[in-house]
């Protein structure tokens, strides 16, 4: 069964068809008082439970995974699960899981790694169904699901709570900055960069919405992310947040609003000009926010505050690198060999690419499959535009089809050996 973050509604069709079938043989309720819809729900639930089952493995070793999968899992069991109950992504302690649109992708990748599993009590709307030609035949569970709607659990313990505690201890040791090798340190740095960029974009969009301005278009989103990746390499998140706030306020001033009714275009242009100036003059003072209303996403908080003990608003990519003894610096050689898994690297810079940089067409079963290709384009889904991200070289990569199968980026290589030096 493959994991997909897109939000379809084929289950609605399945429910309607099955309800129509049952209504032809029922008068509206059976002797137990159950309605046809209830019977349909129970029938579909039985199909799910016959396909998926809760299995705990207390005596088997917890699988090793890449940093992004481990951060996703650690975030999920700490912030999305109360008291070790099966995971369900909803507003509880910290929401959302990811500041951008990549939360479902990260969940799907964590399922593929084996650290998380899909719970059979997930809402029926989390699954896709195929309706057979024969109206008297039950629907068939498809091989896709929607991670953001599903419930997950971790199977590596005697029960749900024991498994959460065991995986938490395991991941805490694995993610200790002193225990990370060069490759894993670089992957953590790139994950931190993505989260910082997405927190800024999320705040900017929220401010545009508050002021009644149009949202960023896909091309504008790509442009501002490219600038933010460089700005946050040396500047703090609170500084980038403050710059975004100033850009929106500037665009809403009466003279500027009259000159540009759109407003968003003016805000974006002003933000990029200021950001480029600050990048060129790293010693120039920037005001830094110490608080912002939306707060950080759960993954950002887990990585920066709990793993690295950094205040997210005063964190930058540079400050993250300083805490990682083996992280690649600008003067260092390329990533050394010895990664635990075959990895997809950017050819020009040698940095590893995250799970969210690949088009995820995944198995629910914990099978390691080759990472699929990435690009700097955007892909339209039913939930919005999902940005393809990675190192800055992705922005110049050629566009690809929405669902690649075997093609790879000419600039990337999938192996565990170090890339050639410049």
Protein Blocks (a to p, Z undefined) as FASTA:
>chain_A
ZZdfbdcfklmmmmmmmmmmmmmmpghiafkopafklmmmmmmmmmmmmmpccdddfkbc
cddddfklmmmmmmmmmmmpgghiacddddfkbccfblblmlmmmmmmmmmnomaccdfk
bcfklpccdddfblkbccdddfbdcfklmccddfbbfblmlmmmmmmmmmmmmmgmklpc
fklmmmmmmmmmmmmmmmmmmmmmmmmmmnopacddfklmmmmmmmmmmmmmmpcfklmm
mmmmmmmmmmmpmklmmmmmnlmmmmmmmmmmmmmmmmmmmmbccdddfbdfkopafklm
mmmmmmnopafklgcfklmmmmmmkbccfkbccddehifbdcdddfklopacdfklpccd
ddfbacddddddddfbdcddfkbccdddddfklmmpccddfbdfkbccfkbccdfbdcdd
ZZ
